[in-house]
Amino acid sequence: MNPADPDHRHVKLEADVHRLARSLPLRSAPASLEARVLAAVAAQRGARRVRGFESWSPVMRVAFLGAALGFAVASVWLLLPVPFGEVWTALSDALARAGARITALGDAVETLGHLLSGAMPEWVRVWGQLALLAFGAFYVATLAAGAAAWRWWQEAGSTR
């Protein structure tokens, strides 16, 4: 290796600093430094507690939500005045009625759409579709510009 090589100088400097640090006698940190470090650690722990659910690991979030859902289901099951076997029958009947209502609502919306599209002149439909297309294009362009600005801001922040 060439002694003028910057990597060689870096390795030599690192070895010299390491040797010098090992040769120094052990001393305890000043009390003020120890107090500041312990206060900073306590502040980080406190800040983590304040963030709450968003700072949990994904496994803990799923476990908590599963336990909460289980508790809710068990509570409803215990509060219902029906035996357990009839709960499923009542639930399936309620879901069937809800499905029928949703289907009826969808049919009504479809009929209303046909009535409105038949009552409108052709140019209104064409311009309406063009307006929706333009709105969608502007929306996508805004999202893309925001993403580009965010990336630029992140890269500019890392060079400061």
VOMARBA-790236 format. One record per residue: x, y, z of N, C-alpha, C, O, CB in turn; residue in three letters. Coordinates in steps of 0.2 Angstrom, whole numbers, plus 5000, padded with zeros to 4 digits. Glycine has a CB too. Layout:
residues N
XYZXYZXYZXYZXYZALA...
//
This chain:
residues 160
500449945000500050005000500450065000501050065003499550005006MET500250114997500550184997500450225003499850225004500350224990ASN500950245007500750285013500350345012500050375016501350295016PRO500350375005500050435004499250415002498850465001500350464998ALA499150355002498450335000497950355006498050345012498350254999ASP497350395005496950415010496650355014496550365020496350455007PRO496450305011496250245015496750225020496550205026495950185010ASP497350215018497850195022497950245028498050215034498550185019HIS497950305027497950355032497450355037497450355043498050425029ARG496850335034496250335038496250275043496150275049495550325034HIS496550215041496550155045497150165050497050145056496750095040VAL497650195048498250215053497950255058498150245064498850245049LYS497650315056497350355061496850325066496850335072496950415058LEU496450275063495950245068496350195073496150195078495550195063GLU496850165070497250125075497650165080497650145086497750085071ALA497850225078498250265083497750285088497950295094498550325080ASP497150315086496650335091496450275096496350285102496050365087VAL496350215093496150165097496650145102496550135108496050105092HIS497350145100497850125105497850185110498050165116498550125101ARG497850245108497850295113497250295118497350305124497850365110LEU496650285116496050275120496150215125495950225131495450265116ALA496450165123496550105127497050115132497050085138496750045123ARG497550165131498050175136497850225141498250225146498650205132SER497350255140497150305145496750265151496450215150496550355142LEU496850295157496550265163495750275163495550315160496850295170PRO495450225166494750225166494450275171494750285177494350155168LEU494050325169493750375174493050375173492750355168494050445172ARG492650385178491950395178491750455175492050505175491650385185SER491150455172490850515169490750565174490550555180490250505164ALA490750635172490550685177489750675179489350655175490650755175PRO489550695185488950685187488450725183487850705182488850705195ALA488650785181488150825176488050785170487450785167488450895175SER488550755167488450715161487950655162487550645158489150695158LEU488150625167487650565169486950585169486550555167487950525175GLU486850645173486150665174485850685167485250665166486150725179ALA486250715163485950735156485750675152485250675149486450785153ARG486250625152486050565148485450525151485050505147486650515148VAL485450525157484850485160484150525159483650495158484950475168LEU484250595159483650635158483450625150482850625149483750705159ALA483950625146483750615139483450545137482950535133484350625134ALA483650495141483450425140482750425143482250395139483850375144VAL482550455148481950455151481450495147480850475146481950485158ALA481650545144481250585139481050545133480450555131481650655137ALA481550505130481350465125480850415126480350395123481950435122GLN480950385132480450335135479750365135479250335134480650305141ARG479750425138479150465139478750475133478150475132479250525143GLY479150505128478950525121478650455118478150465114479450555117ALA478950405119478750345115478050325118477550295115479250285116ARG477950335125477250315128476750365125476150345125477350315135ARG476950425124476450475122476150455115475550475113476750545122VAL476550425110476350415104475850365103475450365099476950395100ARG475850315108475250265108475250215103475750185101474650305108GLY474650195101474550145096474950145090475150085088473850135094PHE475150195087475550205081476250175082476550165077475450275078GLU476450185088477150165089477250085091477750065092477450205095SER476650055091476649975093476949945087476849965081475949955095TRP477249885088477449845082476749815079476249805082477849785084SER476849795072476249765069475949705072475349695072476449755062PRO476349665075476149605078475749625084475149595086476749555080VAL475949675088475549695094474949725092474349715096475949735098MET474949765087474249795084473749745083473149745084474449845078ARG473949695079473549635077473249595083472649585083473849585072VAL473749585087473549545093473049585097472549565100474149535098ALA473149655098472649695102471949695098471449695102472949765103PHE471949705092471349715088470949645088470349645089471449735081LEU471349595088471049525088470749515095470149495096471549475087GLY471049535101470849525107470149575108469749555111471349545113ALA470249635105469649685106469049655102468449655105469849755103ALA469149625096468649595093468349535096467749535097468849575086LEU468749495099468549435103468149465109467549435111469049395105GLY468349515112467949535118467249565116466749555119468349595122PHE467249605110466649625108466149575106465549575108466749675102ALA466349525103465949465101465749435107465149415107466349415096VAL466149415112465949385118465449425122464949395124466549365122ALA465549495122465049535125464349535122463849525126465349605126SER464349535116463749535112463349475113462749465114463749555105VAL463749415113463449355114463149345121462649315121464049295112TRP463549365126463249365133462649405134462249385138463849375137LEU462649465130462049505131461449495127460849515129462249575130LEU461549445122460949435118460449385122460649335125461149395112LEU459849395122459349355125459149295122458649265123458749395127PRO459549275117459449215113459949155114460549175115459349225105VAL459749095114460249045115460749045109460649075104459948975115PRO461349015110461849015105461648995098461949025093462448985108PHE461348935098461148915092460648955087460748955081460748845093GLY460248995091459849045087460149105085459949145081459249055092GLU460749115088461149185086461349175079461249225075461749185091VAL461549125077461749115070461149125065461249155059462149045068TRP460549095067459949095063459749175062459649195057459449055066THR459749205068459549275068460049315064459849365060459549305075ALA460749305065461249345061461149335053461249375050461949325063LEU461049265051460949255044460349285041460349315036460949185043SER459749285045459149325043459349395042459049425037458649315048ASP459649425047459749495047460249515041460149565037460149525053ALA460749475040461149485034460749475027460949515022461749435034LEU460349425027459949425021459449485020459449505014459449355022ALA459149505025458749565024459149625022458949665018458349585031ARG459749635025460249685023460449685016460449735012460849695028ALA460549625014460749605007460249625002460349654997460949535006GLY459549605004459049625000458949694999458749724994458349595002ALA459049735005458949805004459449845000459349884996458949835011ARG460049815001460649844996460549824989460649874985461349804999ILE460249764988460049754981459549794978459549824972459849674980THR459049814982458449854980458749924979458549964974457949854985ALA459249944983459550014983459950024976459850074973459950034989LEU460249964975460649964969460249964963460350004958461149904968GLY459649934963459149934957458950004956458850024951458649884958ASP458750034962458450104962458950154959458750194955458250124969ALA459550144961460150194958460250184951460250224947460750184962VAL460150114948460250104941459650124937459750154932460350024940GLU459050124940458450144936458550224936458350254931457850124940THR458750254941458750334941459350354936459250404933458950354948LEU459850314936460350334931460150324924460350364920460950284932GLY459750274922459450264916458950324914458950344908459150194915HIS458550344919458150394918458450464916458250494912457650404924LEU458950474921459350534920459750534913459750584909459850544925LEU460050484911460450474905459950484899460150514894460850414905SER459350454899458950464894458650534893458450554888458350414895GLY458550574899458250634899458850694897458650744895458050654906ALA459450674897459950724895460150724888460150664885460650714899MET460250784885460450784878461150744878461550744883460550854875PRO461350724872461950694871462550734872463050714875462050674863GLU462550804871463150844872463250854880463850854882463050914869TRP462750844884462850854891463250794894463750794898462250854895VAL463050734891463450674893464150674891464550654895463050604890ARG464250694885464950694882465350744886465950724888464950714875VAL465150804887465450854891465550834899466050844902465150924891TRP465050804901465150774908465650724909466050724913464450744910GLY465750674904466250624904466950654903467450634906466150574898GLN466950704898467650744898467850784904468450784906467550794892LEU467350814907467450844914467750794919468250814922466850884916ALA467450734919467650684924468350664922468750654927467150634924LEU468450654916469150634914469650684915470250674918469150624906LEU469550754914469950804916470150804923470650814925469750874913ALA469550804927469650804934470050744937470550754941468950794938PHE469950684934470450634936471150644934471650624938470150564932GLY471250674928471950684926472250734930472850734932471950714918ALA471950794932472150844937472350814943472850824947471750894937PHE471950764946472050734952472650694952473050694957471350684954TYR472750654947473350614946473950654946474450644949473250564940VAL473950704942474450754941474650784948475250794949474350804936ALA474150804952474250834958474650784963475050804966473650854961THR474350724963474750674967475450654965475850654969474350604966LEU475550654958476250644956476650704958477250694960476250644948ALA476450764957476850824959476950824966477550844969476450894957ALA476450804970476650804978477150744979477550764984475950784981GLY477150694976477650634977478250664975478750644978477450574973ALA478350694969478950724967479250774972479850774973478950754960ALA478850814974479050874979479250834986479750864989478450924980ALA478950784988479150754994479850724993480250724997478550694996TRP479950684987480550654986481150704986481650694989480550614980ARG480950764982481450814982481650844989482250854991481250874978TRP481150854993481250885000481650835004482050855008480550895003TRP481450765003481850715007482550715005483050715009481550655006GLN482750724999483350714996483750784998484350785000483450704989GLU483450844998483750904999483850905007484350935009483250964997ALA483450875011483550875018484150835020484450845025482950855021GLY484250785016484850735018485450765016486050745019484750665015SER485550815012486150845010486350905014486850935014486150865003THR485850925018485950985023486450965029486651005033485351015025ARG
//
